[in-house]
Amino acid sequence: MSILMVTGIEGARNCAAAVGAQLGMEVEVVEGRKAALVALRREFSAVVVDETMAECDPAAAETIWEHAGLAIPLQINFALSGAARLIREIRAALHRREREQALAHRAAAAAIEAELKGTVAGLLLHSQLALNGSDVTSPIADRLRMVASLAGNLRQQLSAPLETRGNTAL
């Protein structure tokens, strides 16, 4: 995990060293759009652009945001903000991303679980209907009973709350 800082302000490297030490991350400092685009060929956790640069050249800032990929975009006025504020802003943004990812994982697991429940219910219904329509003790009827039994067991397991089963769905 690393952070890219795009600023031409004097003392940015000292600020980057403080941010890196405090967050336990590598911080790379570049001075302009071209250098930022070259650096963005690698993956970053966050991209911090100096607000004065973004206001002076909005097209450059937009290009940087477009090439940032999954990095969290932050725009901060380095002239007014110290290292402590920058650290707080980056830390808050990283925590927000972690929460959003956890929520997305839970939502995806719930959607998959709901889809599986529907599939199992359909399978169980079809096997029960086939068994009810068949009075013959054939190998097919035995297999349908086995499928119905397995589907019933799977449905019971899926009925338990996700937390009690562990996070095996993730």
MDAnalysis code that builds the backbone (N, CA, C; Angstrom):
import MDAnalysis as mda
import numpy as np

u = mda.Universe.empty(510, n_residues=170, atom_resindex=np.repeat(np.arange(170), 3), trajectory=True)
u.add_TopologyAttr("name", ["N", "CA", "C"] * 170)
u.add_TopologyAttr("resid", np.arange(1, 171))
u.add_TopologyAttr("resname", ["MET", "SER", "ILE", "LEU", "MET", "VAL", "THR", "GLY", "ILE", "GLU", "GLY", "ALA", "ARG", "ASN", "CYS", "ALA", "ALA", "ALA", "VAL", "GLY", "ALA", "GLN", "LEU", "GLY", "MET", "GLU", "VAL", "GLU", "VAL", "VAL", "GLU", "GLY", "ARG", "LYS", "ALA", "ALA", "LEU", "VAL", "ALA", "LEU", "ARG", "ARG", "GLU", "PHE", "SER", "ALA", "VAL", "VAL", "VAL", "ASP", "GLU", "THR", "MET", "ALA", "GLU", "CYS", "ASP", "PRO", "ALA", "ALA", "ALA", "GLU", "THR", "ILE", "TRP", "GLU", "HIS", "ALA", "GLY", "LEU", "ALA", "ILE", "PRO", "LEU", "GLN", "ILE", "ASN", "PHE", "ALA", "LEU", "SER", "GLY", "ALA", "ALA", "ARG", "LEU", "ILE", "ARG", "GLU", "ILE", "ARG", "ALA", "ALA", "LEU", "HIS", "ARG", "ARG", "GLU", "ARG", "GLU", "GLN", "ALA", "LEU", "ALA", "HIS", "ARG", "ALA", "ALA", "ALA", "ALA", "ALA", "ILE", "GLU", "ALA", "GLU", "LEU", "LYS", "GLY", "THR", "VAL", "ALA", "GLY", "LEU", "LEU", "LEU", "HIS", "SER", "GLN", "LEU", "ALA", "LEU", "ASN", "GLY", "SER", "ASP", "VAL", "THR", "SER", "PRO", "ILE", "ALA", "ASP", "ARG", "LEU", "ARG", "MET", "VAL", "ALA", "SER", "LEU", "ALA", "GLY", "ASN", "LEU", "ARG", "GLN", "GLN", "LEU", "SER", "ALA", "PRO", "LEU", "GLU", "THR", "ARG", "GLY", "ASN", "THR", "ALA", "LEU"])
u.atoms.positions = np.array([
    [0.844, -1.177, 0.000],
    [0.000, 0.000, 0.000],
    [0.888, 1.238, 0.000],
    [0.610, 2.122, -0.932],
    [1.382, 3.348, -1.006],
    [0.476, 4.502, -1.428],
    [1.014, 5.692, -1.228],
    [0.260, 6.921, -1.491],
    [1.050, 7.760, -2.486],
    [0.349, 8.386, -3.411],
    [0.969, 9.306, -4.355],
    [0.524, 10.712, -4.000],
    [1.492, 11.607, -3.809],
    [1.198, 13.019, -3.556],
    [1.644, 13.816, -4.772],
    [0.721, 14.610, -5.319],
    [1.013, 15.428, -6.497],
    [0.979, 16.879, -6.053],
    [2.170, 17.454, -5.913],
    [2.273, 18.833, -5.457],
    [3.633, 19.402, -5.831],
    [3.677, 20.685, -6.022],
    [4.937, 21.362, -6.299],
    [5.383, 22.215, -5.127],
    [4.689, 22.114, -4.012],
    [4.990, 22.955, -2.863],
    [6.315, 22.529, -2.224],
    [7.040, 23.517, -1.756],
    [8.322, 23.254, -1.109],
    [8.075, 22.554, 0.236],
    [8.875, 21.600, 0.548],
    [8.724, 20.876, 1.803],
    [7.789, 19.684, 1.708],
    [7.323, 19.376, 0.511],
    [6.391, 18.255, 0.336],
    [7.043, 16.928, 0.692],
    [8.331, 16.806, 0.427],
    [9.023, 15.540, 0.734],
    [9.116, 15.318, 2.246],
    [9.306, 16.394, 2.991],
    [9.319, 16.272, 4.462],
    [7.944, 15.853, 4.972],
    [6.909, 16.459, 4.396],
    [5.528, 16.120, 4.760],
    [5.248, 14.662, 4.404],
    [5.723, 14.242, 3.231],
    [5.517, 12.859, 2.793],
    [6.210, 11.884, 3.735],
    [7.387, 12.228, 4.203],
    [8.105, 11.363, 5.137],
    [7.328, 11.226, 6.447],
    [6.760, 12.333, 6.914],
    [5.966, 12.294, 8.151],
    [4.702, 11.461, 7.954],
    [4.040, 11.642, 6.833],
    [2.821, 10.875, 6.535],
    [3.145, 9.395, 6.434],
    [4.219, 9.073, 5.724],
    [4.619, 7.679, 5.562],
    [4.953, 7.016, 6.879],
    [5.674, 7.733, 7.731],
    [6.044, 7.185, 9.038],
    [4.812, 6.973, 9.908],
    [3.896, 7.918, 9.889],
    [2.711, 7.848, 10.728],
    [1.721, 6.772, 10.267],
    [1.566, 6.604, 8.961],
    [0.611, 5.640, 8.427],
    [1.247, 4.286, 8.118],
    [2.568, 4.223, 8.173],
    [3.254, 2.976, 7.871],
    [3.132, 2.601, 6.396],
    [3.143, 3.603, 5.545],
    [2.990, 3.396, 4.103],
    [4.084, 4.155, 3.371],
    [4.370, 3.699, 2.159],
    [5.311, 4.416, 1.302],
    [4.576, 5.582, 0.659],
    [5.200, 6.740, 0.651],
    [4.600, 7.926, 0.046],
    [5.550, 8.442, -1.030],
    [5.021, 8.551, -2.243],
    [5.805, 9.059, -3.372],
    [5.301, 10.458, -3.707],
    [6.231, 11.373, -3.929],
    [5.882, 12.751, -4.259],
    [6.307, 13.033, -5.698],
    [5.371, 13.574, -6.487],
    [5.671, 14.017, -7.850],
    [5.182, 15.453, -7.994],
    [5.753, 16.171, -8.976],
    [5.479, 17.597, -9.060],
    [4.481, 18.034, -10.114],
    [4.092, 17.203, -11.016],
    [3.180, 17.666, -12.048],
    [2.376, 16.537, -12.666],
    [1.582, 16.926, -13.657],
    [0.687, 15.980, -14.313],
    [1.452, 14.857, -14.989],
    [2.492, 15.186, -15.773],
    [3.234, 14.159, -16.495],
    [3.866, 13.158, -15.537],
    [4.489, 13.646, -14.499],
    [5.122, 12.756, -13.511],
    [4.073, 11.920, -12.788],
    [2.913, 12.509, -12.535],
    [1.832, 11.769, -11.865],
    [1.323, 10.649, -12.751],
    [1.160, 10.917, -14.038],
    [0.671, 9.895, -14.962],
    [1.675, 8.751, -15.109],
    [2.945, 9.075, -15.077],
    [3.978, 8.033, -15.124],
    [3.903, 7.196, -13.846],
    [3.796, 7.857, -12.710],
    [3.730, 7.149, -11.424],
    [2.468, 6.292, -11.318],
    [1.362, 6.751, -11.924],
    [0.088, 6.038, -11.825],
    [0.050, 4.752, -12.653],
    [1.144, 4.424, -13.290],
    [1.231, 3.116, -13.939],
    [1.296, 2.022, -12.877],
    [1.681, 2.416, -11.664],
    [1.670, 1.499, -10.524],
    [0.386, 1.736, -9.740],
    [0.087, 0.831, -8.856],
    [-1.151, 0.934, -8.080],
    [-0.888, 1.650, -6.757],
    [-1.793, 2.544, -6.404],
    [-1.706, 3.295, -5.157],
    [-2.994, 3.133, -4.369],
    [-2.892, 3.292, -3.059],
    [-4.085, 3.255, -2.210],
    [-4.815, 4.588, -2.248],
    [-4.039, 5.658, -2.339],
    [-4.616, 7.001, -2.364],
    [-3.769, 7.903, -3.258],
    [-4.432, 8.859, -3.884],
    [-3.749, 9.877, -4.682],
    [-4.176, 11.230, -4.112],
    [-3.196, 11.974, -3.598],
    [-3.468, 13.274, -2.993],
    [-2.945, 14.352, -3.936],
    [-3.852, 15.187, -4.425],
    [-3.490, 16.264, -5.349],
    [-3.615, 17.593, -4.622],
    [-2.601, 18.423, -4.790],
    [-2.605, 19.758, -4.184],
    [-3.739, 20.576, -4.804],
    [-4.555, 21.172, -3.957],
    [-5.718, 21.931, -4.392],
    [-5.340, 23.095, -5.305],
    [-4.239, 23.744, -5.029],
    [-3.845, 24.880, -5.869],
    [-3.504, 24.417, -7.279],
    [-2.883, 23.255, -7.413],
    [-2.585, 22.718, -8.737],
    [-3.882, 22.365, -9.472],
    [-4.813, 21.761, -8.741],
    [-6.091, 21.363, -9.336],
    [-6.890, 22.574, -9.798],
    [-6.817, 23.675, -9.052],
    [-7.542, 24.885, -9.438],
    [-6.883, 25.599, -10.604],
    [-5.561, 25.561, -10.655],
    [-4.842, 26.224, -11.751],
    [-4.952, 25.449, -13.055],
    [-5.005, 24.136, -12.969],
    [-5.073, 23.300, -14.166],
    [-6.088, 22.176, -13.944],
    [-7.393, 22.490, -14.048],
    [-8.422, 21.487, -13.791],
    [-8.355, 20.289, -14.735],
    [-7.921, 20.518, -15.986],
    [-7.815, 19.412, -16.941],
    [-6.762, 18.411, -16.485],
    [-5.663, 18.900, -15.939],
    [-4.604, 18.013, -15.434],
    [-5.116, 17.198, -14.258],
    [-5.830, 17.860, -13.350],
    [-6.378, 17.149, -12.189],
    [-7.362, 16.074, -12.639],
    [-8.208, 16.406, -13.611],
    [-9.178, 15.434, -14.125],
    [-8.474, 14.245, -14.760],
    [-7.406, 14.496, -15.491],
    [-6.632, 13.413, -16.109],
    [-6.013, 12.518, -15.038],
    [-5.521, 13.126, -13.989],
    [-4.937, 12.338, -12.884],
    [-6.012, 11.466, -12.249],
    [-7.194, 12.023, -11.989],
    [-8.278, 11.243, -11.373],
    [-8.685, 10.079, -12.269],
    [-8.727, 10.332, -13.590],
    [-9.112, 9.272, -14.521],
    [-8.113, 8.120, -14.526],
    [-6.851, 8.417, -14.317],
    [-5.815, 7.384, -14.332],
    [-5.511, 6.819, -12.947],
    [-6.211, 7.293, -11.939],
    [-5.935, 6.853, -10.562],
    [-6.398, 5.427, -10.288],
    [-7.275, 4.897, -11.129],
    [-7.745, 3.522, -10.919],
    [-8.557, 3.402, -9.648],
    [-8.186, 2.454, -8.794],
    [-8.916, 2.211, -7.549],
    [-8.413, 3.051, -6.379],
    [-7.433, 3.891, -6.626],
    [-6.894, 4.735, -5.555],
    [-7.952, 5.734, -5.092],
    [-7.921, 6.033, -3.811],
    [-8.842, 7.025, -3.252],
    [-8.349, 8.419, -3.647],
    [-9.177, 9.213, -4.329],
    [-8.749, 10.560, -4.719],
    [-8.970, 11.552, -3.575],
    [-7.947, 12.314, -3.264],
    [-8.047, 13.362, -2.245],
    [-7.469, 14.654, -2.816],
    [-8.138, 15.749, -2.531],
    [-7.664, 17.059, -2.959],
    [-7.511, 17.907, -1.712],
    [-6.283, 18.304, -1.421],
    [-5.996, 19.021, -0.178],
    [-5.109, 20.228, -0.493],
    [-5.360, 21.328, 0.198],
    [-4.543, 22.524, 0.055],
    [-3.312, 22.371, 0.952],
    [-2.180, 22.072, 0.337],
    [-0.947, 21.851, 1.092],
    [-0.443, 23.130, 1.744],
    [-0.777, 24.280, 1.181],
    [-0.330, 25.541, 1.752],
    [-0.992, 25.814, 3.105],
    [-2.215, 25.317, 3.290],
    [-2.943, 25.556, 4.534],
    [-2.931, 24.361, 5.489],
    [-2.723, 23.182, 4.968],
    [-2.803, 21.968, 5.781],
    [-1.419, 21.493, 6.179],
    [-1.318, 21.070, 7.406],
    [-0.071, 20.486, 7.866],
    [-0.108, 18.980, 7.710],
    [0.967, 18.354, 8.115],
    [1.083, 16.901, 8.010],
    [0.014, 16.206, 8.853],
    [-0.298, 16.768, 10.022],
    [-1.287, 16.140, 10.906],
    [-2.658, 16.068, 10.238],
    [-3.067, 17.147, 9.597],
    [-4.368, 17.143, 8.915],
    [-4.353, 16.192, 7.725],
    [-3.266, 16.188, 6.987],
    [-3.139, 15.293, 5.844],
    [-3.237, 13.831, 6.293],
    [-2.584, 13.516, 7.387],
    [-2.644, 12.154, 7.942],
    [-4.072, 11.799, 8.323],
    [-4.775, 12.721, 9.001],
    [-6.172, 12.464, 9.384],
    [-7.052, 12.234, 8.167],
    [-6.883, 13.059, 7.140],
    [-7.698, 12.937, 5.931],
    [-7.454, 11.598, 5.227],
    [-6.195, 11.227, 5.096],
    [-5.864, 9.966, 4.421],
    [-6.367, 8.784, 5.239],
    [-6.141, 8.815, 6.545],
    [-6.597, 7.721, 7.418],
    [-8.120, 7.568, 7.350],
    [-8.838, 8.691, 7.382],
    [-10.308, 8.635, 7.303],
    [-10.761, 8.058, 5.965],
    [-10.105, 8.460, 4.879],
    [-10.473, 7.946, 3.563],
    [-10.210, 6.443, 3.464],
    [-9.095, 5.985, 4.005],
    [-8.780, 4.549, 3.979],
    [-9.775, 3.752, 4.818],
    [-10.178, 4.290, 5.962],
    [-11.182, 3.608, 6.802],
    [-12.538, 3.557, 6.101],
    [-12.894, 4.653, 5.424],
    [-14.148, 4.653, 4.659],
    [-14.129, 3.564, 3.598],
    [-13.011, 3.444, 2.904],
    [-12.898, 2.410, 1.869],
    [-13.028, 1.014, 2.485],
    [-12.399, 0.776, 3.613],
    [-12.502, -0.537, 4.271],
    [-13.954, -0.854, 4.632],
    [-14.661, 0.130, 5.184],
    [-16.069, -0.077, 5.536],
    [-16.913, -0.355, 4.293],
    [-16.685, 0.408, 3.244],
    [-17.437, 0.208, 2.000],
    [-17.164, -1.164, 1.402],
    [-15.919, -1.614, 1.454],
    [-15.586, -2.940, 0.929],
    [-16.239, -4.036, 1.761],
    [-16.240, -3.877, 3.081],
    [-16.883, -4.867, 3.946],
    [-18.385, -4.930, 3.658],
    [-19.013, -3.769, 3.488],
    [-20.440, -3.744, 3.161],
    [-20.708, -4.376, 1.797],
    [-19.848, -4.117, 0.841],
    [-20.015, -4.709, -0.487],
    [-19.864, -6.230, -0.433],
    [-18.913, -6.713, 0.366],
    [-18.736, -8.160, 0.517],
    [-19.978, -8.794, 1.136],
    [-20.502, -8.153, 2.176],
    [-21.712, -8.694, 2.822],
    [-22.900, -8.681, 1.873],
    [-23.034, -7.613, 1.099],
    [-24.144, -7.537, 0.147],
    [-24.004, -8.610, -0.929],
    [-22.787, -8.831, -1.404],
    [-22.571, -9.867, -2.418],
    [-22.855, -11.251, -1.848],
    [-22.413, -11.496, -0.610],
    [-22.675, -12.790, 0.024],
    [-24.174, -13.002, 0.218],
    [-24.881, -11.959, 0.615],
    [-26.332, -12.071, 0.808],
    [-27.037, -12.330, -0.526],
    [-26.577, -11.679, -1.592],
    [-27.186, -11.896, -2.905],
    [-26.945, -13.322, -3.391],
    [-25.747, -13.814, -3.203],
    [-25.440, -15.195, -3.604],
    [-26.254, -16.172, -2.773],
    [-26.347, -15.901, -1.491],
    [-27.122, -16.769, -0.600],
    [-28.595, -16.799, -1.011],
    [-29.157, -15.643, -1.335],
    [-30.560, -15.587, -1.755],
    [-30.762, -16.351, -3.059],
    [-29.811, -16.206, -3.983],
    [-29.918, -16.927, -5.247],
    [-29.824, -18.442, -5.031],
    [-28.913, -18.852, -4.141],
    [-28.790, -20.281, -3.839],
    [-30.057, -20.821, -3.190],
    [-30.625, -20.032, -2.283],
    [-31.861, -20.480, -1.636],
    [-32.964, -20.684, -2.659],
    [-33.079, -19.772, -3.611],
    [-34.093, -19.896, -4.659],
    [-33.851, -21.118, -5.526],
    [-32.603, -21.369, -5.869],
    [-32.259, -22.526, -6.684],
    [-32.554, -23.815, -5.945],
    [-32.176, -23.866, -4.665],
    [-32.425, -25.067, -3.865],
    [-33.931, -25.283, -3.698],
    [-34.670, -24.199, -3.483],
    [-36.120, -24.333, -3.340],
    [-36.730, -24.883, -4.635],
    [-36.275, -24.386, -5.779],
    [-36.773, -24.886, -7.061],
    [-36.420, -26.349, -7.272],
    [-35.212, -26.721, -6.926],
    [-34.784, -28.108, -7.052],
    [-35.609, -29.016, -6.147],
    [-35.827, -28.562, -4.935],
    [-36.622, -29.332, -3.976],
    [-38.062, -29.479, -4.471],
    [-38.640, -28.423, -4.979],
    [-40.010, -28.461, -5.487],
    [-40.130, -29.413, -6.670],
    [-39.198, -29.315, -7.610],
    [-39.241, -30.202, -8.780],
    [-39.079, -31.668, -8.381],
    [-38.170, -31.942, -7.459],
    [-37.974, -33.345, -7.055],
    [-39.191, -33.859, -6.284],
    [-39.823, -33.014, -5.468],
    [-41.025, -33.434, -4.734],
    [-42.179, -33.700, -5.704],
    [-42.339, -32.835, -6.700],
    [-43.392, -33.037, -7.694],
    [-43.158, -34.324, -8.490],
    [-41.907, -34.578, -8.826],
    [-41.600, -35.802, -9.573],
    [-41.854, -37.030, -8.718],
    [-41.533, -36.938, -7.435],
    [-41.776, -38.080, -6.538],
    [-43.268, -38.317, -6.334],
    [-44.036, -37.252, -6.216],
    [-45.483, -37.396, -6.005],
    [-46.174, -37.995, -7.217],
    [-45.656, -37.695, -8.397],
    [-46.267, -38.224, -9.612],
    [-45.799, -39.630, -9.944],
    [-44.858, -40.153, -9.191],
    [-44.291, -41.473, -9.503],
    [-44.569, -42.439, -8.366],
    [-45.321, -43.507, -8.658],
    [-45.586, -44.544, -7.661],
    [-44.650, -45.730, -7.839],
    [-43.787, -45.651, -8.800],
    [-42.896, -46.753, -9.121],
    [-41.635, -46.634, -8.272],
    [-41.130, -47.756, -7.822],
    [-39.873, -47.762, -7.070],
    [-38.743, -48.077, -8.036],
    [-38.467, -47.153, -8.876],
    [-37.426, -47.324, -9.877],
    [-36.149, -46.646, -9.407],
    [-35.039, -46.923, -10.071],
    [-33.794, -46.232, -9.713],
    [-33.919, -44.710, -9.849],
    [-34.742, -44.239, -10.800],
    [-34.935, -42.793, -10.968],
    [-35.643, -42.215, -9.752],
    [-36.656, -42.908, -9.251],
    [-37.371, -42.436, -8.069],
    [-36.444, -42.419, -6.859],
    [-35.574, -43.425, -6.734],
    [-34.610, -43.451, -5.622],
    [-33.654, -42.259, -5.716],
    [-33.225, -41.959, -6.919],
    [-32.321, -40.815, -7.101],
    [-33.033, -39.499, -6.810],
    [-34.292, -39.412, -7.189],
    [-35.062, -38.204, -6.889],
    [-35.220, -38.029, -5.387],
    [-35.450, -39.143, -4.665],
    [-35.553, -39.059, -3.201],
    [-34.223, -38.584, -2.599],
    [-33.121, -39.088, -3.146],
    [-31.813, -38.689, -2.657],
    [-31.576, -37.199, -2.933],
    [-31.933, -36.743, -4.131],
    [-31.787, -35.332, -4.470],
    [-32.659, -34.478, -3.566],
    [-33.887, -34.908, -3.309],
    [-34.791, -34.167, -2.430],
    [-34.216, -34.087, -1.026],
    [-33.635, -35.181, -0.564],
    [-33.030, -35.200, 0.767],
    [-31.835, -34.252, 0.839],
    [-30.977, -34.317, -0.169],
    [-29.818, -33.410, -0.207],
    [-30.255, -31.954, -0.302],
    [-31.245, -31.683, -1.127],
    [-31.743, -30.311, -1.268],
    [-32.336, -29.820, 0.042],
    [-33.043, -30.708, 0.744],
    [-33.613, -30.330, 2.041],
    [-32.520, -30.006, 3.047],
    [-31.457, -30.833, 3.070],
    [-30.334, -30.576, 3.980],
    [-29.639, -29.256, 3.636],
    [-29.428, -29.014, 2.348],
    [-28.797, -27.777, 1.927],
    [-29.657, -26.577, 2.277],
    [-30.951, -26.719, 2.117],
    [-31.858, -25.618, 2.454],
    [-31.809, -25.313, 3.950],
    [-31.740, -26.334, 4.798],
    [-31.632, -26.114, 6.247],
    [-30.337, -25.387, 6.572],
    [-29.242, -25.787, 5.923],
    [-27.965, -25.127, 6.190],
    [-27.995, -23.671, 5.730],
    [-28.643, -23.409, 4.605],
    [-28.727, -22.035, 4.113],
    [-29.691, -21.193, 4.929],
    [-30.610, -21.830, 5.647],
    [-31.557, -21.082, 6.474],
    [-30.895, -20.504, 7.706],
    [-29.757, -21.110, 8.130],
    [-29.039, -20.580, 9.292],
    [-28.450, -19.226, 8.914],
    [-28.388, -18.283, 9.851],
    [-27.815, -16.967, 9.552],
    [-26.384, -17.102, 9.051],
    [-25.978, -16.186, 8.207],
    [-24.661, -16.201, 7.590],
    [-23.545, -16.200, 8.632],
    [-23.693, -15.434, 9.719],
    [-22.651, -15.326, 10.726],
    [-22.415, -16.644, 11.451],
    [-23.471, -17.462, 11.631],
    [-23.293, -18.712, 12.372],
    [-22.617, -19.769, 11.539],
    [-22.654, -19.632, 10.227],
    [-21.982, -20.589, 9.356],
    [-20.540, -20.202, 9.139],
    [-20.134, -19.030, 9.557],
    [-18.796, -18.539, 9.255],
    [-18.837, -17.819, 7.932],
    [-17.752, -17.271, 7.546],
    [-17.698, -16.511, 6.295],
    [-17.190, -17.382, 5.172],
    [-17.708, -18.592, 5.044],
    [-17.286, -19.480, 3.974],
    [-17.807, -19.022, 2.638],
    [-18.871, -18.214, 2.613],
    [-19.416, -17.725, 1.351],
    [-18.497, -16.692, 0.726],
    [-17.681, -16.044, 1.551],
    [-16.774, -15.031, 1.018],
    [-15.575, -15.734, 0.524],
])
